């Protein structure tokens, strides 16, 4: 459809990003904006007037994956293949990222936050996505993050040392990045069932990253797991905590009080638990993975009950986490944890848009028409989320 075409969408029910509406409605769309939302099905009348009418069982805002790495391919599980992928020339990695983005949109995900790559591919795809004919979802880009030398995160961050280098690097990165990523901790030692290394930044330097980012008009998001790192992230007032394994009530209380969001990213750990042969995990490690996931789910439900802002992100590009498709598995993890579907869909639609500062966060009169049409209601069968009939992406 051309950007200025008028059309109508008639559905049996819809979700506006916050609330479920179980009655039929007709959406009038003009120039990619919602001109009106009328109760009831007015399709026949509008068709007689010559307007194009689309029909479906359900409409909701386009899904959001709040944590991806577009240039990484989640499908291969063989270590040799994954290493070979990273050694490809820049243009091939960019082409792979472009394909990942298109695959994401085909799943009804109309906005992603790319959580870092050292090549700047995420910023490039962000620019390409502004073209309505690109077939790409919108990209909120973390560009290149910041880390300590010889510590985890070389594929997505640059090294910073003292206070001056933090100020300089963050200020420079803020020119291109939508957010500043702080690699606060390393990865989990699954054999030990814990985060065994010390945080990369102490509280003073973490606060400096946050303050410098804020001075540049940017939020921060922190790669962080383990009690020590989580305490620093919360006290530094980062914008969001990514992953957040080994969460605790004390940190959640600070997050609820200060508006720090949480993107739990179950998917990579769940894949390794469900497919231990892909990594060669022992039965002891598999048990650790299960305990970590169960505690993560318990704290996710607690976060919901305490009013913490939740963002749904998959860490797509990690082993076993396929772009686009991973969103549905992540939704399943939220539901298994006991969250109501309305809350899960809010985490996967409006919550991220609000956190990212998007002009439109819900489906409403006058909003950008960023939406997904489904054959039926996910409130009756969540499998319909996996069957998008059509998706529209806002460009502003």
C-alpha positions in Angstrom: 0.0 0.0 0.0 1.2 3.5 -0.7 1.8 5.7 2.4 -1.2 8.0 1.6 -3.7 5.3 0.8 -7.0 5.2 2.7 -8.2 1.8 3.9 -10.1 0.2 6.7 -9.4 -2.8 8.9 -12.3 -4.6 10.5 -11.6 -7.0 13.4 -13.5 -9.0 16.0 -11.4 -7.7 18.8 -8.2 -5.7 19.5 -5.6 -4.8 22.1 -4.5 -1.2 22.2 -1.2 -1.8 23.9 -2.6 -1.7 27.4 -6.2 -3.0 27.4 -8.0 -5.8 25.6 -11.2 -4.9 23.7 -13.3 -7.9 23.0 -15.8 -6.3 20.7 -15.7 -5.8 16.9 -14.2 -2.5 15.7 -13.4 -0.8 12.4 -10.1 1.1 12.0 -9.9 3.9 9.4 -6.4 4.4 8.3 -5.1 7.3 6.2 -1.5 8.2 5.5 -0.3 5.5 8.0 -2.3 7.1 10.8 -5.4 6.0 12.6 -8.1 8.5 11.5 -10.8 6.8 13.5 -11.8 3.7 15.5 -15.5 3.0 15.3 -17.3 0.4 17.3 -18.8 -2.4 15.2 -18.0 -3.8 11.7 -18.6 -1.1 9.1 -16.7 -3.0 6.3 -19.6 -3.6 4.0 -20.7 0.0 4.0 -17.1 1.3 3.5 -16.5 -1.2 0.7 -19.7 0.1 -1.1 -18.1 3.6 -1.0 -15.1 2.2 -2.7 -12.7 2.0 0.2 -10.3 -0.9 0.5 -11.3 -3.1 3.5 -9.1 -5.6 5.2 -10.5 -8.2 7.6 -9.0 -10.2 10.4 -9.8 -11.7 13.8 -7.7 -9.4 15.9 -5.5 -6.2 15.8 -2.7 -5.2 18.2 0.2 -2.8 18.1 3.3 -4.2 16.3 5.3 -6.4 18.5 8.6 -5.1 19.9 11.8 -7.1 20.6 13.6 -5.0 23.1 16.9 -6.8 22.9 18.4 -8.2 19.7 21.8 -8.3 17.9 20.8 -8.1 14.2 24.3 -9.0 12.8 24.3 -12.3 14.8 22.6 -15.4 13.5 20.8 -17.4 16.2 20.0 -20.4 14.0 23.4 -22.1 13.9 24.2 -24.0 17.1 27.6 -25.4 16.0 30.4 -23.3 17.5 32.5 -23.5 14.3 29.7 -22.1 12.2 29.0 -19.3 14.7 32.7 -18.3 14.7 32.9 -18.4 10.9 29.8 -16.1 10.7 31.6 -13.4 12.8 34.7 -13.6 10.5 32.7 -12.6 7.4 33.4 -9.3 5.6 31.4 -6.3 6.8 29.1 -6.2 3.8 28.2 -9.9 4.3 27.5 -9.3 8.0 25.4 -6.3 7.0 23.4 -8.4 4.5 22.9 -11.0 7.3 21.6 -8.2 9.6 19.3 -7.0 6.9 17.9 -10.5 6.4 17.5 -10.9 10.2 15.5 -7.6 10.3 13.2 -8.7 7.4 12.6 -12.0 9.1 11.7 -10.2 12.3 9.1 -8.0 10.5 7.6 -11.1 8.8 6.8 -12.4 12.4 4.9 -9.2 13.2 7.7 -7.5 15.1 7.7 -3.9 13.9 10.4 -2.4 16.2 13.6 -3.8 17.7 16.2 -2.4 20.0 19.6 -3.6 18.7 21.7 -4.1 21.8 25.1 -3.5 20.3 27.6 -4.4 17.6 31.2 -3.2 17.1 30.7 -2.6 13.4 27.9 0.0 13.5 25.7 -2.3 11.4 22.8 -1.6 13.7 23.0 2.1 13.0 23.1 1.4 9.2 20.0 -0.8 9.3 18.3 1.9 11.4 18.9 4.4 8.6 17.7 2.0 5.9 14.5 1.2 7.8 13.4 4.8 7.5 12.5 4.0 3.9 8.9 2.6 3.9 9.8 0.3 0.9 12.7 -1.3 2.8 10.7 -4.1 4.3 12.5 -3.6 7.6 11.2 -3.0 11.1 12.2 0.2 12.9 15.5 -0.1 14.8 16.2 1.6 18.1 20.0 1.3 18.1 22.4 0.9 21.0 25.2 1.3 18.5 28.5 0.5 20.3 28.5 0.1 24.0 31.2 0.6 26.7 33.2 -2.0 28.6 36.5 -2.5 30.3 39.6 -3.7 28.5 40.1 -7.5 28.4 36.6 -8.1 29.8 33.5 -9.6 28.2 31.7 -7.7 25.4 34.3 -7.1 22.6 31.7 -7.9 19.9 29.4 -5.1 21.0 31.4 -2.5 22.9 34.5 -0.3 23.0 37.0 -0.1 25.9 37.0 2.7 28.4 39.4 3.2 31.3 39.4 6.3 33.5 36.8 9.0 34.0 38.0 11.1 31.2 37.8 8.3 28.7 34.3 7.4 29.9 33.2 11.0 29.4 34.8 11.2 26.0 33.6 7.8 24.7 30.1 8.2 25.9 29.8 11.7 24.5 31.1 10.5 21.1 28.8 7.4 21.0 25.8 9.5 21.9 26.1 11.3 18.6 24.9 8.1 16.8 23.4 5.9 19.5 19.8 6.0 20.6 20.9 4.6 24.0 24.2 4.0 25.6 24.9 0.3 26.6 27.0 -0.4 29.7 28.6 -3.8 29.9 28.5 -4.0 33.7 29.1 -7.7 34.2 30.3 -10.7 32.3 28.4 -13.9 31.5 27.0 -16.5 33.8 29.2 -19.5 34.6 26.6 -22.2 34.1 28.8 -25.0 35.4 29.1 -23.1 38.7 25.5 -21.9 38.5 26.6 -18.3 39.3 28.2 -15.1 38.1 31.7 -15.7 39.3 33.6 -12.6 38.1 33.5 -9.1 39.6 31.5 -6.2 37.9 33.4 -4.3 35.3 32.5 -0.9 36.7 32.2 0.2 40.3 29.3 2.4 41.4 31.2 5.7 40.9 32.1 4.9 37.3 28.7 3.4 36.5 27.1 6.6 37.7 29.5 8.6 35.5 28.3 6.6 32.5 24.7 7.3 33.4 25.3 11.0 34.1 27.3 11.6 30.9 24.6 9.8 28.9 21.9 11.9 30.4 23.8 15.1 29.7 23.8 14.0 26.1 20.1 13.3 26.1 20.5 9.5 26.1 19.2 6.7 28.4 21.5 3.8 29.4 20.9 0.1 29.4 23.1 -2.3 31.3 24.1 -5.9 30.5 24.0 -7.2 34.0 23.5 -10.4 36.0 24.5 -11.3 39.6 23.8 -9.6 42.9 26.8 -7.3 42.9 26.3 -6.0 39.4 22.5 -5.6 39.9 23.1 -3.5 43.0 25.4 -1.2 41.1 23.0 -0.9 38.2 20.1 -0.1 40.4 22.0 2.4 42.5 23.5 4.0 39.4 20.0 4.5 38.1 20.5 3.0 34.7 17.5 3.2 32.3 17.0 -0.6 32.1 18.7 -3.8 33.2 19.2 -6.4 30.5 19.1 -10.1 31.4 19.2 -9.6 35.2 19.7 -13.2 36.2 20.0 -13.8 40.0 17.6 -10.9 40.6 16.4 -10.1 44.1 13.6 -8.3 45.9 15.8 -5.5 47.1 16.9 -4.6 43.6 13.4 -4.9 42.3 12.2 -2.4 45.0 14.7 0.2 43.8 13.7 -0.4 40.2 10.0 0.0 41.0 10.7 3.2 43.0 13.0 4.8 40.4 11.5 3.6 37.1 14.3 1.3 36.0 13.0 -1.1 33.4 13.9 -4.8 33.2 14.4 -6.9 30.0 14.8 -10.5 31.4 15.7 -12.3 28.1 14.9 -15.9 29.1 15.5 -17.3 25.6 19.2 -18.0 25.4 19.3 -19.7 28.8 16.1 -21.6 28.1 17.5 -22.9 24.8 20.7 -24.2 26.5 18.5 -26.0 29.1 16.2 -27.5 26.5 19.0 -28.4 24.1 22.0 -29.2 26.3 23.6 -31.4 23.6 24.2 -28.2 21.6 26.7 -27.0 24.2 27.7 -30.3 25.7 26.4 -29.5 29.2 26.6 -32.1 31.9 23.5 -33.2 33.9 24.7 -31.0 36.8 24.9 -28.0 34.6 21.5 -28.7 33.2 20.2 -28.7 36.7 21.8 -25.3 37.3 20.2 -24.0 34.2 16.7 -25.2 35.4 17.2 -23.6 38.8 18.3 -20.3 37.2 15.3 -20.3 35.0 12.9 -21.1 37.8 14.3 -18.3 40.0 14.2 -15.9 37.0 10.5 -16.7 36.5 9.8 -16.2 40.1 11.4 -12.8 40.1 9.7 -11.8 36.9 6.3 -12.4 38.5 7.4 -10.5 41.6 8.6 -7.6 39.4 5.1 -7.5 37.8 3.4 -7.5 41.2 5.7 -4.8 42.4 5.1 -2.5 39.4 8.5 -2.7 37.7 8.4 -1.7 34.0 8.9 -4.9 32.0 10.2 -5.0 28.4 10.0 -8.2 26.3 13.4 -8.9 24.7 14.9 -12.1 23.4 18.6 -11.6 22.9 18.0 -12.8 19.3 21.2 -13.7 17.6 22.4 -15.7 20.6 22.7 -19.4 20.1 19.3 -21.0 19.4 17.4 -17.6 19.5 16.1 -16.9 16.0 15.2 -13.4 15.0 11.5 -12.8 15.1 10.5 -16.3 16.1 12.2 -15.8 19.5 9.5 -13.3 20.6 6.9 -16.1 20.7 9.1 -18.3 22.9 9.8 -15.3 25.2 6.1 -14.6 25.5 5.6 -18.3 26.5 8.2 -17.8 29.3 6.3 -14.8 30.6 3.0 -16.7 30.6 4.6 -19.7 32.3 5.9 -17.4 35.0 2.2 -16.5 35.8 1.8 -13.1 34.2 -1.6 -12.3 32.6 -1.7 -12.0 28.9 -2.6 -8.3 28.9 0.6 -7.6 30.9 2.7 -9.8 28.6 1.4 -8.1 25.5 2.0 -4.7 27.1 5.6 -5.7 27.7 5.8 -6.7 24.1 4.2 -3.6 22.6 3.5 -0.3 24.5 6.0 -0.6 27.4 9.0 -0.6 25.1 7.7 2.2 22.9 7.2 4.4 26.0 10.6 3.5 27.3 12.2 4.3 23.9 10.3 7.6 23.7 8.4 6.7 20.6 5.8 9.3 19.3 3.1 6.6 19.3 2.9 4.0 22.0 -0.6 2.6 21.7 -3.3 2.1 19.0 -5.6 5.2 19.4 -7.2 7.8 17.3 -4.5 10.0 15.7 -1.7 7.5 16.4 0.7 6.1 13.8 -0.7 2.9 12.4 2.0 0.5 13.7 0.1 -2.7 14.0 -0.3 -6.4 13.3 -3.4 -8.1 12.0 -4.0 -11.7 13.3 -6.5 -14.4 12.2 -7.9 -14.7 15.7 -7.7 -13.5 19.2 -4.6 -14.4 21.2 -6.8 -14.2 24.3 -8.5 -17.3 23.0 -5.4 -19.0 21.5 -1.9 -17.5 21.8 -0.9 -19.5 18.7 -2.5 -16.8 16.6 0.4 -14.5 17.5 2.5 -16.8 15.3 0.2 -16.3 12.3 0.4 -12.6 11.3 -1.7 -11.7 8.3 -0.2 -8.3 7.7 2.0 -5.9 9.6 2.4 -2.1 9.3 5.4 -0.2 10.6 5.5 3.4 11.6 8.4 5.4 10.2 8.4 8.4 12.5 
